């Protein structure tokens, strides 16, 4: 399937704000791009990219006094297959984990394993290791956390989510990641596009989405505690220990979000001309 995706985001500010953004498709999906992926700004400002320690493309620019609009659009080819399902995937011993995976067992900014480790073992200590354990954690988060945009805030951590029992997709991911790490399952945070093309009906205004991956059977598998079902059409943008490593925009100063439009849908124009 060809998917058309992109965004149009605006900020206003009273003074210049240096900004770091994860607004590009992850390099692992570059081979699937069928049109160029270019980030445009209005007004036009200098921008440049670098690759961070998690393999994400980071874009640096400075928002001028008054504000800026950032936009990007592209077409990408996607198999549009559901998230992989591997109920027999085994949990690796800590001794056998690759060096670059071990970091995803550690606590991080939004995933306070020290606060939740005893709770995790009390809840899941008797669950079979591997895929069944991760699924039990996802089931728990999905059933006990209420999705609510109004309860979102930038400082909300996994411990806050566990106590308050509400949040948005990133909060579902943070809590599930933390519980997995407490049970010695490496887990990492992911963010990107996830449209509603695989659902019976639209779910509301489009937004970027957050999910997570766990290391089982020698590879990474996608899990989604908010939806708790295999989804289709994910387009990864960034990943890391938690949202602090994959924040969509980070301004070093005060800038107010004034416009936010995200889209992802089947590329009908391409289909009609093929």
N, C-alpha and C positions, 0 to 999 in steps of 0.2 A: 504494500500500500504506500502511496505517496501522501505525506502529511505536510500541510502548510502550517507553519507555526511562527510566532513572533510576539512582539510587545511594543507598547508605546507608553513610556513612563515619564512623568514630569516632576520637577522639583522647583520650589521657589526658595530664595534665600536673600538675606540682606547684605551678605559679604561673601567673598570667594570661599569655596569649600573644597579642599582636596578630597578626592573620592576614590575608593577601591571597589570594584564590582566583579561579581561572578555572573555575568549575563550572557556568556557564550556557551554553545553546545560543547560538552566534554570531548576532549580529543579522541576518546574511544569510539565516538560516533561520527567522526569526520569523514570516514570512508563512505558513510551512508548519505552524506549531503549531496543533493542533486542541483542545487543552486548555490551561489556564493553566500556566505554568512558575513554580513557587514553591519557594524554598529554605526549609526548616524546620530549626530547631535545637532540640535538647534538651540542657540547659535553654534556654529562650527567651532570646536575647540580641539587642541592637540590631544590625542589619545595614543596609548601604546599598551601592548600586552606582554605578559611574562607567564611562565608556568610555575606554580607554587609546589611545595613539597608533597602535596597530595595528588599532583597531576592535573590540577584544575587550571584553566585559563583565567588569569586575573587581568582586568583592564584598569588602567590608571588614567584619570583625567581630573580637571578642576572645574567645578561648577562656577560659572562667573556670577558676579553680583546681579541679582534679579532672578536668576534661575536658568533651567535648561530642560529640554525634552530629549529623551534618549529613545531611539527606536531601532528595531531589527526585525527582519523577516526573511524566511528561507523555506525551502522545500526539502524534506528528508525522506528517504525510503526506509520503511519499517516493515518487518515481517508480520507485525500485528498479531503475534501469537501471545497467549496468556503467559504470565510469569511461570517459570519452571516449577514443577512439582516433583519432589524427590523424597518421599516419606521414609526411604531407607538410608538417607544420607547420614553418615556417622559423625560424631563429635570428635575432633582431634584432641589428643592429650596436649597439655601445655608445652611439654618438652618437644613435641613434634611440630609446633607451629612455626611457619616461616618468620624470619626476623621482622619483615615489614608488616606482618599481621599482628604481632604481639602488642603493638601500641593500641589496638582496638579492644584490648581487655582492660585498659587502664581508665580510671576516672578522668573526666574532662569538665570543661566549664559548665555545661548544661546537664551533665550525666554524673551525678554524685554517687558513685558506687558505695562509698563509705556510709552514706545515710540509708541505703536500701539493701545492703548485702544480707543482713539477718532476716529482713522481711522476705527477700527473694527465696532464701533457702527454706523458710517456713512455708511459703506458698508452693514451691516447685521442687523441693528436695526429693520427693518421691516420684517425680516424673521421669520416664525413660529418657536417657541422654540422646542428644542428636536432634533430628527433625521434630519428633514428638514434643520434646522440651520447648523448643522455640515456638511451636504452634500453640502449646499451652500458654506461653507468655503472651503471644499475640491475642489469643482468645480472651485472656484476662483483661488486657488493656482495652480491647475493643468493647468488652461488656461493661467495664467499670468507669470508663471515661466518656463524658458527654461532649460531642462536638459543638462548639459555640464560638463564632467569630468575635463576639463581644468580650470574651474572656481572654483574648490574646494580648500578650505584652512581651516586650523584648527581653525582659529579665526573667521570664518564667522558666524554671528548671524542671528536671524530672521529679525531684522531691516535691516541688510546688504542685506539679500535676497530680502526683499520687495523693497529696493531701486535699487538693481542691476538687479533684475529680472532673475537670473540664479542660477544654483547650482546643487548639486547631491541629492540623495534620502534623506540624513539626513537634508539637507537644506529645502526641501519640507516639511518634517515632522516638523522641528522647526517653520516654519512660520505658518503652520496649527495649531500646538499646541498653539502657542501664540495667534492667533486670537480666538481660542476656549476659552482659559482662559479669554481673554478680555470680552467674551460674557457669562462668568460665567458657562462654561462647563468644568469640570475637564478633563485634557488631559495629558497623559504620553508618553514618548519616548520609543520605542522598537527597538532592533536590533537583527539580527539573519540571518539564511539561508532562501533564497527564490529563488529557481531554476526556470528554464523556462519549466518545464515538463508540465505545464498547458497551454502553449502558442503554437500557430501553428508552430513557427520556433524559433530557438535559437536567443537570443537577444544580444549575444556578450560574451566576457570573463566573467566568473563567479566572483562575488564579494559578500561580505556580504551586507545585505540590511537593510534599516531603514524604519519603519512605525510608527504609533502611535495608541493609544487606548483612547477612551473617556468613561466617566461614564454616562450612560443613563439607566433609568429604573431599577436602582439598581444593575447594572453589567457593566463590561468593554466590549466594542465592538471595533473591529479592523477597522481602516480606513487607506487608503494609498493614499496620495495626489499626489505622482508621477504617479502611474498607474491609479488611479481613477476607479477601477473596482474590483470586488471580485476576489481574487487570491487563489490558492490552494498550500498546501505544506509548509507553514511557519513553521520554527523551531526556537522558541524563545531562545535567549542566555542571554540577559540582558535587563533591563528596569529601568527607573528612570525619574527624572524631565526633563532631556535633555541629550545630548551626553556626557556631563561631568560626569554623573553618570553611563554611560554605555560604556565608551570608550573601544575599543578592547584591546589596549595596551597603557600603560602610563609609559614611561621611565624617571627616575629621573637622567638625563644625556643625552648625545648625542649619538644616535644610528641611523644608516641609514638603511632604508628598502631596502633589496637586493633581496628578493624573496617573491612572494605573489601568491599562488595558492589556490583557493577554489573550491570545487566541491560538487554537490548535484545532484543525479540522481536516477532513479529507480534501485533497487538492483536486477539486472538480474540473478546473480549467485544464490541468495536465491530463486528467482522465479523458476529457472530451477531445483533446487533440491527439491522443495516442491511437 
